[in-house]
Amino acid sequence: MIKRIAIINQSTVLTAADVQKMTAACNMQLTRDVAPAWGKSTLPVTFYSNPNLIPVNAARIYIYDDSDQAGALGYHTVSGNSPWGTVFAKTILDYGCAKLYKAADSSLTTVSSVLSHEAIELLVNPYVSLWSDGPVVNEGSEYAYEACDPVEANVYQIKVPGQGPVSVSNFVFPEYFNGSVIPGTRLDHLGLLSTPFTMTDYGYMIIRNNTGNESAIYGSKYPEVLKTINKGI
């Protein structure tokens, strides 16, 4: 069982100070917002400048420059019994996104919000093994238990003391995966969704059919260039 999320910067476009700020925001978000909403104990999110100091019970998120999958800004997966994730900082910046926060448009995806996305999903579904029965559609009826995918392009800000605002990812609540939930129940942190198993215009969902085949369905404004079944964010 993982006890901590370790952040390792191997990109050339982010400084250690950049990563420390976004790590602090992710740590505050998981502690203040995500863990209570999901009824979970939080996982400390810690930046390590020396990977040799990372405890064995930590899930790692590596920040690299360039994506290793078409359309991927980041993803999380598991190797053996070890959950881990990646964030592709230069790829994100090349799409015109900011590192931490864009004052001209605070709703935009940032490197920090992608890191937040992966940290949240490592807390909620670290082994990428949870599925929920939902509405039957052409692609199937089992929905991947991912807390950020349906609202992945929606962000809000965490004010890190002494550092200013840092954008982090919106996320759904457990009630989102309950098709019998009482109407009017809050389903995500920003209150954007009103119906379980739906998504925002820029969100997406992974759905599995009864033969085990997985497909992605996307919101109406999801960028074509980012569409890929395996990107995992």
C-alpha positions as a printed NumPy array, in Angstrom:
array([[  0.   ,   0.   ,   0.   ],
       [  1.344,   3.408,  -0.931],
       [  1.922,   5.891,   1.881],
       [  3.156,   8.921,  -0.038],
       [  3.334,  10.482,  -3.5  ],
       [  6.86 ,  11.445,  -4.541],
       [  7.404,  14.066,  -7.243],
       [ 10.601,  13.87 ,  -9.31 ],
       [ 11.54 ,  16.589, -11.791],
       [ 13.441,  15.364, -14.831],
       [ 12.328,  18.142, -17.173],
       [ 14.485,  20.95 , -18.49 ],
       [ 11.682,  23.529, -18.624],
       [ 10.805,  23.543, -14.912],
       [ 13.033,  24.654, -12.077],
       [ 13.13 ,  22.973,  -8.693],
       [ 11.302,  26.037,  -7.34 ],
       [  8.502,  25.566,  -9.919],
       [  8.029,  21.949,  -8.915],
       [  8.163,  22.741,  -5.214],
       [  5.314,  25.24 ,  -5.666],
       [  3.098,  22.843,  -7.597],
       [  3.903,  20.026,  -5.183],
       [  2.856,  22.228,  -2.258],
       [ -0.429,  23.031,  -4.017],
       [ -1.108,  19.35 ,  -4.711],
       [ -0.368,  18.468,  -1.105],
       [ -2.789,  21.147,   0.122],
       [ -5.456,  20.04 ,  -2.347],
       [ -5.318,  16.363,  -1.416],
       [ -5.377,  17.191,   2.3  ],
       [ -8.047,  19.905,   2.237],
       [-10.32 ,  18.946,  -0.683],
       [ -9.837,  15.464,  -2.118],
       [ -9.269,  13.123,   0.831],
       [-12.259,  14.459,   2.842],
       [-14.557,  14.31 ,  -0.209],
       [-13.577,  10.691,  -0.811],
       [-13.475,   9.641,   2.861],
       [ -9.831,   8.684,   2.558],
       [ -6.687,   9.307,   4.533],
       [ -4.581,  11.759,   2.592],
       [ -1.264,  10.898,   0.992],
       [  1.529,  13.427,   1.558],
       [  2.802,  14.827,  -1.74 ],
       [  6.527,  15.546,  -1.512],
       [  9.12 ,  16.867,  -3.957],
       [ 12.418,  14.955,  -3.97 ],
       [ 15.46 ,  16.556,  -5.548],
       [ 17.343,  13.327,  -4.812],
       [ 15.422,  10.236,  -5.994],
       [ 17.638,   8.058,  -3.795],
       [ 15.859,   9.473,  -0.759],
       [ 12.362,   8.396,  -1.846],
       [ 10.807,   5.852,   0.565],
       [  9.973,   2.424,  -0.824],
       [  6.269,   2.868,  -0.071],
       [  5.93 ,   5.969,  -2.272],
       [  4.135,   6.184,  -5.598],
       [  6.251,   8.257,  -7.965],
       [  5.204,  10.918, -10.445],
       [  7.967,  11.808, -12.903],
       [  7.927,  15.148, -14.714],
       [  9.553,  14.85 , -18.129],
       [  9.837,  17.185, -21.106],
       [  8.225,  15.369, -24.034],
       [  5.296,  13.013, -24.153],
       [  5.937,   9.356, -24.926],
       [  2.371,   8.801, -26.163],
       [  0.525,  10.713, -28.862],
       [ -1.956,  13.082, -27.26 ],
       [ -0.779,  12.498, -23.688],
       [ -0.139,  15.372, -21.314],
       [  0.313,  12.882, -18.492],
       [ -0.945,   9.54 , -17.257],
       [ -0.808,   7.128, -14.364],
       [ -0.372,   3.383, -14.473],
       [  1.012,   0.478, -12.465],
       [  4.018,  -1.79 , -12.939],
       [  3.779,  -4.932, -10.865],
       [  2.582,  -3.61 ,  -7.509],
       [  4.04 ,  -0.146,  -8.005],
       [  1.707,   2.687,  -9.084],
       [  3.371,   5.618, -10.822],
       [  2.578,   8.54 , -13.056],
       [  4.11 ,  10.943, -15.543],
       [  3.607,  14.576, -16.521],
       [  5.045,  16.014, -19.738],
       [  5.931,  19.621, -18.998],
       [  7.344,  20.773, -22.344],
       [  4.51 ,  19.144, -24.271],
       [  2.021,  21.007, -22.065],
       [  3.842,  24.313, -22.519],
       [  4.033,  23.753, -26.277],
       [  0.215,  23.756, -26.344],
       [  0.327,  27.302, -24.974],
       [ -0.378,  26.391, -21.376],
       [  1.324,  27.955, -18.362],
       [  3.478,  26.319, -15.721],
       [  1.51 ,  27.255, -12.617],
       [ -1.158,  29.84 , -13.32 ],
       [ -2.239,  32.168, -16.097],
       [ -3.65 ,  35.421, -14.76 ],
       [ -5.176,  36.34 , -18.128],
       [ -7.284,  33.174, -18.062],
       [ -7.327,  31.293, -14.75 ],
       [ -9.491,  28.525, -16.262],
       [ -6.694,  27.129, -18.443],
       [ -4.85 ,  23.842, -17.977],
       [ -1.336,  24.199, -16.565],
       [  1.543,  21.856, -15.829],
       [  0.516,  22.07 , -12.177],
       [ -3.1  ,  21.088, -12.919],
       [ -1.927,  18.019, -14.864],
       [  0.288,  17.073, -11.914],
       [ -2.697,  17.592,  -9.62 ],
       [ -4.788,  15.352, -11.885],
       [ -2.316,  12.497, -11.604],
       [ -1.873,  12.922,  -7.836],
       [ -5.636,  12.842,  -7.274],
       [ -6.07 ,   9.693,  -9.315],
       [ -3.183,   7.984,  -7.526],
       [ -5.054,   8.649,  -4.288],
       [ -8.448,   7.483,  -5.56 ],
       [ -7.515,   4.583,  -7.858],
       [ -3.792,   3.911,  -7.481],
       [ -3.775,   0.505,  -9.162],
       [ -5.985,   1.57 , -12.094],
       [ -8.206,  -1.396, -11.33 ],
       [-11.58 ,   0.057, -10.315],
       [-14.622,   0.154, -12.579],
       [-18.212,   1.194, -11.931],
       [-21.405,  -0.029, -13.563],
       [-23.137,   2.841, -15.323],
       [-25.494,   3.674, -18.187],
       [-25.34 ,   1.336, -21.176],
       [-23.964,   3.08 , -24.258],
       [-22.546,   1.767, -27.524],
       [-19.067,   1.501, -25.965],
       [-20.237,  -0.582, -22.996],
       [-21.478,  -0.062, -19.446],
       [-18.41 ,  -0.186, -17.175],
       [-16.818,   3.186, -16.447],
       [-13.218,   3.651, -15.346],
       [-13.058,   4.924, -11.778],
       [-11.064,   8.031, -12.651],
       [-11.675,  11.115, -10.558],
       [-10.43 ,  13.797, -12.978],
       [-11.078,  12.543, -16.52 ],
       [-14.729,  13.718, -16.783],
       [-13.731,  17.263, -15.752],
       [-10.06 ,  17.24 , -16.722],
       [ -9.871,  20.674, -18.389],
       [-11.529,  22.488, -15.487],
       [ -9.195,  23.976, -12.908],
       [ -9.242,  26.106,  -9.785],
       [ -6.535,  27.764,  -7.741],
       [ -4.801,  26.87 ,  -4.5  ],
       [ -3.072,  29.779,  -2.764],
       [  0.271,  28.487,  -1.562],
       [  1.463,  30.663,   1.346],
       [  4.105,  33.08 ,   0.152],
       [  3.928,  31.733,  -3.418],
       [  0.691,  33.024,  -4.955],
       [ -1.963,  31.016,  -6.829],
       [ -1.304,  27.614,  -8.389],
       [ -3.885,  25.948, -10.648],
       [ -5.068,  22.447,  -9.747],
       [ -7.514,  20.048, -11.374],
       [-11.218,  19.793, -10.691],
       [-12.338,  16.294,  -9.633],
       [-15.524,  14.277,  -9.208],
       [-16.877,  12.933,  -5.925],
       [-17.775,   9.274,  -5.192],
       [-21.428,  10.184,  -5.779],
       [-20.598,  10.714,  -9.449],
       [-20.331,   6.929,  -9.832],
       [-23.782,   6.296,  -8.301],
       [-26.554,   6.304, -10.874],
       [-29.176,   6.3  ,  -8.101],
       [-27.902,   9.4  ,  -6.355],
       [-30.502,  11.959,  -5.265],
       [-30.932,  14.721,  -7.88 ],
       [-29.194,  17.888,  -6.799],
       [-26.344,  16.035,  -5.075],
       [-23.012,  17.725,  -5.701],
       [-20.973,  15.522,  -8.049],
       [-17.708,  17.424,  -8.504],
       [-15.701,  20.001,  -6.6  ],
       [-16.616,  22.926,  -8.86 ],
       [-20.264,  21.888,  -9.178],
       [-20.201,  21.67 , -12.971],
       [-21.925,  18.297, -13.42 ],
       [-25.554,  17.595, -12.515],
       [-25.85 ,  13.957, -13.638],
       [-23.675,  10.934, -12.773],
       [-21.581,   9.403, -15.571],
       [-21.5  ,  12.589, -17.645],
       [-18.646,  14.941, -18.515],
       [-17.925,  18.555, -19.27 ],
       [-17.36 ,  19.729, -22.841],
       [-13.605,  19.195, -22.472],
       [-13.796,  15.986, -20.425],
       [-13.694,  12.334, -21.377],
       [-14.529,   8.885, -20.034],
       [-13.076,   5.42 , -20.534],
       [-15.752,   2.752, -20.947],
       [-15.374,  -1.038, -21.084],
       [-17.766,  -3.507, -22.713],
       [-18.565,  -7.063, -21.643],
       [-15.743,  -8.5  , -23.761],
       [-13.148,  -6.304, -22.02 ],
       [-12.615,  -3.846, -24.87 ],
       [-12.007,  -0.277, -23.731],
       [-13.036,   2.867, -25.6  ],
       [-12.848,   6.575, -24.896],
       [-15.743,   8.961, -25.401],
       [-15.085,  12.686, -25.409],
       [-16.867,  15.92 , -24.647],
       [-18.052,  18.04 , -27.557],
       [-15.093,  20.437, -27.375],
       [-12.345,  17.961, -26.565],
       [ -9.288,  18.757, -28.745],
       [ -8.796,  16.23 , -31.528],
       [ -5.021,  16.333, -31.106],
       [ -5.314,  15.018, -27.538],
       [ -7.6  ,  12.088, -28.266],
       [ -5.976,   8.75 , -27.426],
       [ -7.286,   5.783, -25.488],
       [ -4.043,   5.207, -23.603],
       [ -3.166,   8.661, -22.336],
       [ -4.755,   8.057, -18.961],
       [ -5.303,  11.627, -17.789]])
